[in-house]
């Protein structure tokens, strides 16, 4: 699943040790569109090598996540487990990558003038420029 929203909080990295070894977790808080007087907030958790190091509060993000629910002592807990983040900017989408990797852009926005071909037809808008 995915959601787009404004990053309003970056919580400190938590660490611990479980039966599978040492783990790290960081939560981010997104504010998403909702009722204008009561915007909705989501907490998304990133684990271990998926922790993002170069996020800034106030950024618009597209966050991809998995929903995970589990039962403990007859109560159910639901988590949003982050998979990937893309920063939404004026120029388009930029990928934010996990710690210790290079930043990679999803695409490079360049404005180019393109010559579109013309064609002959029997239609009333004959010989207009048509993009393909």
N, C-alpha and C positions, 0 to 999 in steps of 0.2 A: 504494500500500500504506500501511498505518498500523500503528503500534505505540504502546503506552502504557507509560511507565516513569518512573522517578525521575531527575531531572536531577542528575548527580553531577560534571559538569565543563563549564566554558565556556572554550574555548581562545581565545587572542588572535586578533584579526583579522589575516589575512595579505593582502598586496597584491602585485601584480606587473603586468607588462605583457606582453601576447601579441600575436599578429598582428591580433587584433580590438580592441586597445586595452587600457586599464587594467582590472584586475579586482580584486575583493575576495572573500575567503572566510573563513568562521568555522565551526569545528567545535564540536559539542556532544556530550557523552558521556551516554548514558542507561544506566541499570541496569534490566533488565527481569526479570520473573519467570522463574525457571528452577529448577533444583535449589536447595533452600534453603541448602545449604552452598557452592554455586558459582553465584551469580547471573551472568547473561549481561550483557555490556556491548556497546553499539553506538555507533559514531561516525557522526553524521549531519552532512553539510556543507551550509551555506547559502551561496549565492553572490550577490554584488552587491546588488540591491534586496530580496532575500529575507532578508537578515541581520536577526535579531531583537535589539532593543536592551534590552528590559525583562524578561529572564529572570533567575530567581534559583535558585542551586543549592539542592537539596532539594525543589524543586517537582515535582509530578506532572504529566506532560505527555502529550498525545496528539500524536504527530508523524506527519505525512503526508509520504511520500517516494517518489521514483522510484529504481529500481535501474539503475545504469549500469556496464557492463563494457567494457573496451577492452584492446587488445593493444599492447605496446610492447617491442621487442627480444625477441620470442618468449616474453614473460611476459604473463599476464593480470592485470589490476587491476580490482577491483570497488569502486564507491563508492555510498553512499546519499546521494542529492541531495535535501535538504529542500525541501518545497514550502510547508507550512503547519504551524503549531503551535497547539494549543489547550491552555490550562492547565486541569487537572482540579482543582476545588476542592470544598469541602463543599457549595457552592451549585449546582454543576453545571459545565458547560464554559464557559470564557471564551476568546475568540480573542486570541492574541498576534499583533500585526501587524508588518510590516516597519518599519524605521526611518523616522522623519519622517512618520508617519501617526497618526491618532487611534486610540486603543484602542477596540475595538468588542466588545460582548458578544454571544455567539451567541444567547442568549435570556435573558429576565429571569424569575427564579424568584419567584413570588408565591403565597402560600397564600391561597386563597379558599374560602369555603364555597359549595357548589353544591347547589341543590335539584333532586334527581332526580325525574322523574315516576313515578307508579305506574301500574299497568295491571291490568286484570281478565283472568283466565284460568281454565281448568279444571285447572291443574296443582296438585300438593299444596302448593307454596310460593306459593300464590295471594296476590296483593295485596302482594307485597314490593317494596321500593324497588329499581329496576333502573337502573344507570347506562348511558348510551348512549355 
